[in-house]
């Protein structure tokens, strides 16, 4: 399609993804967010966890399930922090610590019912947060839909963990919609896909490019500006060429 070798394009995307990750880290500081929602989005690298043999694990220690932990500002739709890793307590602490370090003021935080958030939030915010969990209650899936369709949500349970969160804003709707945007925007996140990453570096680069495009290039339909503009992180609308230009800035330095 391009007349350029596939390996050359892949190498370029890895380099731009690395620079996108570094720029995102630099730009997302001292953020004036007020209401944050967090969640985890599943994908896999090389093979699904159930198919990872000892031989595969020896060659590729990152093979198996890979989760993208992400946070979103409910007001500006900015994604200030994201981390890729297992769905465990260590990754939760890394993710929540990173999120807390980027916020300027006290926030209201909502997570799902994953228990590892409890200690992670307590350590990172040390009580300086209004934190609640939203636990969804699912019924049994209909016969024939157990494999491909999620069970129906038949109720929710809100649980206040710390501080004084506003009950009207205990929600994970925005971050769940952002997860859907990830699945629609990156082929490797599509369920039942054959476009998965074989290397964790490729997966990380793809997510980094998606997040930078989402925050700085893609105009949010309800905001009519990009999330970065709405949050005061950017003063203009970026184009895709601005992302590529980040690589030129790195090389010039």
ABEGO torsion letter per residue (X at the ends): XAGBBAAAAAAAAAAAAAAAAAAAAAABBGBABABBBBBBBBBBBGBBAAABBAAAAAABAABEBBBBBBBBBAAAGBBABBBBEBBBAAAAAAAAAAAAAABABBBBBBBBABAAAAAAAAAAAGGBBBBBBBBBBBBBBBBGAAAABBBBBAEBBBBBABEBBBAAABBAAAAAAAAAAAAAABAAABBGBAABBABAAAAAAAAAAAAAAAAAABBBAAAGBBAAAAAGABABBBBAAAAAAAAAAAAAX
